[in-house]
Amino acid sequence: MSTNPSKGTALITGASSGIGAIYADRLARRGYDLILVARNRGRLDALAERLTTATGRSIEAVAADLNDKADLARIENILKTDASITLLVNNAGVGASKPLLDGDIDSLDSLISLNVTALTRLTYAAAPGFVARGGGTIINISSIVAISPEMLNGVYGGSKAFVLAFSQSLKHELADKGVRIQVVLPGATATEFWDVAGVPITHLPEAIVMTSEDLVDGALAGFDQGEFVTIPSLPNAADWDRYESARTGLAPNLSHKKPAERYGVAPRAAA
């Protein structure tokens, strides 16, 4: 039996392996009960059994394919109706590495469905309850390709840029309602992601590949330090601050009545 006081329930998607499974381990040890969501029932059950034995937490395994509308609706319903849920980790996602012209459009459409649509719908299912209960946390797993889309397939980069932009908007909208948002931007991480994306991890320089354990521990350290954006590989947080300052500094000049003078567009005479 766990001696840690309960912090509520964390629902983790993509929880059967890799980053999601490490989040499950770490959060259970921090005092969360868990709802683990992934397609692979065998892996989920094995993880749930191991963590229950190790931590004494209540752990439920829910097999679901988030690209299946009926399965996605089941998870949405859990988030809407289970008031014990205090944390949502939107980790499920898939990648692509081939250039757009070499890609398969149906696979890319499926990527968008999982990385963007499912994440949005699950967030939409959880957020109203968090607001009504006066608290809750959403952790969205993005990627460094959100700010460096040239590194891999552009559709994948675009999907992760959505996760970052969506998280920024959520933070702006929900911060004063007691809901905390964190967005994590992993670099290359040693998971099955690379095999699915078509680039075996052995093809990457060892110096740029982080273990799943280190990635999650870094992300949770950033969470504990109050970070909104966490890039576990980034040595100097001030680099992100400068990036963000430059971005927000554009805001006053992003919308004006007339084109900027540098375009040399002559003013139109009044009709």
N, C-alpha and C positions, 0 to 999 in steps of 0.2 A: 504493500500500500504506500502511495506517495505521501511524503510529509510536507510537500510544497503546497501552499494555499492555491486554490484554483484561480486562474486568470480568465476563466471562461473557456470557450471552445474556439479553436482555429480551424477553419476549413482551408485546405491546401489542394490546389489542382496540380495535375502532373506529378502526383506524390509518390509514384511507385518506384522511382529511381532518380539518380542524379541530384540536382539542386533541390527538387521537391522532397525527396526522401531525407536529405540532410536537414532541411527546414523542419520536417516532421520530428526528427530526432531532437534537434535543439529546442524546439518549442515545447515538446513534451517534457523535457528536462527543466524547462523554465516554469512549468506549472500549468500548461494548457492541456485540456482535453482536445482530441483531434477528430476531425472528419476528413478522411483521406480519399481523394477523388483521382481516378485514372482509369485507363482502359483495361489494364492487365490485372485481372482478379487475383491470380495466383501470387503475383508480387505484392499486391496490396495486403492480402491476408497474411503473408509471411512477415511483412514489415509491421503490421498492426500487432501480431502476436509477439514479435521481438520487443517492440517498444512498450507494450503492456507489461511484459515481464520485467523489463528494465526500469520502468518509471512508475508503474502502478496507475497510470492515467487511463481514463476511459477513451478508447480509440475505436472509431467506426470506419470500416472500409466500404466505399460506395463505388462500384465499377460503373463507369460511364464514359461514353465517347462524346466529347463536347462538340464534335462536328455533326452529331446526330441530334436533330431538333427535339425529339422526345427525351433523350437523355439529358440534354442541356436544360430542358424545362424542369426535369426532376431536381437538378441541382439548384436551379433558380428557386424552386419551391422550398427547398431546405433552407436557403438563405433568407427567404421571406418569412418563414414560419418558426424557425428555431431561435428563440430569444436568447439562448445561451451563447450564441456565436458572437464573439467580440473582435475577431480578426479574420480577414480574408486575405489569403496569399494567392494572387493570380499568377501562377507560375507556368501553367500549361502553355506550350507553344511549339512551333515547328519552324525549321529554318530552310534556306535554299542558298546554294552557292553558285549555280550556273548563271551566266549572263542571261538577260531577259530573252534575247533572240534564240538562245539554246534551251530555254525552259519549256516546261509543259504547262499550258494555261490552266488546265483543270487542277493540277497540283498547286499552282499559285493561288487559284481561287480558294482551294481548301485551306491554304496557309492563311489567307486573309480572314476566312471564316473563323479559324481557331484563334489566331493572334489578335484579331481586332473585334469581330462580332461577339464571340463567346465571352471575351474579357469584359466587353462593354455591358453585355446583358447580365453577367454575374455581379458586376459592380452596381448596376442599376437595381438588382434584386436585393443587395445587401445594404446599400446606403440609406434608404428611408428608415429602416429599422434602427440603424446606428444613430441616426439623427433623433428619432423618437425616443430612444433610450438614453440619449445624451452622451454617447461615447462609442467608440469603435475605431478600428484601424484597418486600412487597406494597404497592402504591400503589392505593388505591381512590378513584375520582372520585365524590364525592357532590355536594352543591349547598347553597347558602345556604338553599334551601327546606327543608332538613332541620331547621333551627331557626326558620324563618319560613314555615310551610306555608300561611299565608293568601295568600301572594303569587301562587301559581299553582294549578293543579288539585291537589286534595287527595290524589288517588291518586299523582300524581307526587311530591308532597311526602312522602307516606308511604313511597314506595319509596326516596327519598333519605335519609329518617330511618332506614330500615333499614340503609342502607350505613354511616351514621355509627355507629349502635348496634352493628352487626356488627363494625366496625373497633375500637370501644372494647373489645368482648369479645375480639377477636383479640389486641389489644395486651396485655390482662391475661393471656391464656392462653399466649402465645408469646414474650413478651419475654425470659424466662429461658431460652429454648431457642435463642437466637441469631437469631430471625426478627424483622425490623423491619417495623412497620406505619406507613404514613402515610395519612391521609385528607384529601383536598383538597375544599374547599367553594368552587367558583367562584360568583361572581355572574353577572350578565348578560354573556355572552361572544359575540363576533362569530363565530358559526359557523352552519352550516345547521340547527342545532337549532331555531331560531325558525321557520323556514319549515315544518319538519315539525310543530312544535307548533301552528302556525296563527296565529302572531303575527310578521309580518315585522319584521326587526331595525330597519327604518326607522321603525317605530311607537314605538320606545323612545327615551327621552331620551339624547342622545349622551353626556352626562356620566356615565351609569351603565354604559356598555358598554365592556368591556375587549377588547383584541385577544387572539386565541389565543396569539400569541407572548408577550405580556406575562403572560398567565395562567400559561403553562407555566414561563416564566423565574421568575416569582414563586413558583410551587409548588416548583421545584427549589431556589431560594434558601432556602425554608423547610425543605426536606429537608436541605440542607447545614448548616443551623443546628440541626438535631436536633429540629425540630418534629414532633409527632404529628398535630395538627390544623393545617392551613394554610388560612387564608382570605386569599387574596392582596389583596383590597380593604381589609381591616381595618387602619386606621392604627395602632391601639394594641393590642398583643398582650395587655396587661393586662385588656382588656375581656373577652376569651375566658377568661382565667384566673378572673375574677370569676364569669362565667357557670358555668364548670365547678365552681368552689368552692361556689356555691349549689346546684348539682345534687347533688354528692357529699355536701354537708352535710345533705341530706334523708335519707340512707341509714339513720342510726340509728333514725329514727322511721317508716320505711315499713312496718314489720310489727310489730304488737303483739298481745297476747292479746285485748284488748278495744278497742271503738271509743273514739276520743278523747273526753275529757270534754265538748268543745265541742258534741258531737251530743246530749248529754243522754239517752243510752240507759241505762236503769236496768239494773244488773247482774242477771243471771238467778240465781234461787235454785238451789242444787245439787239435782240430782234425787235 
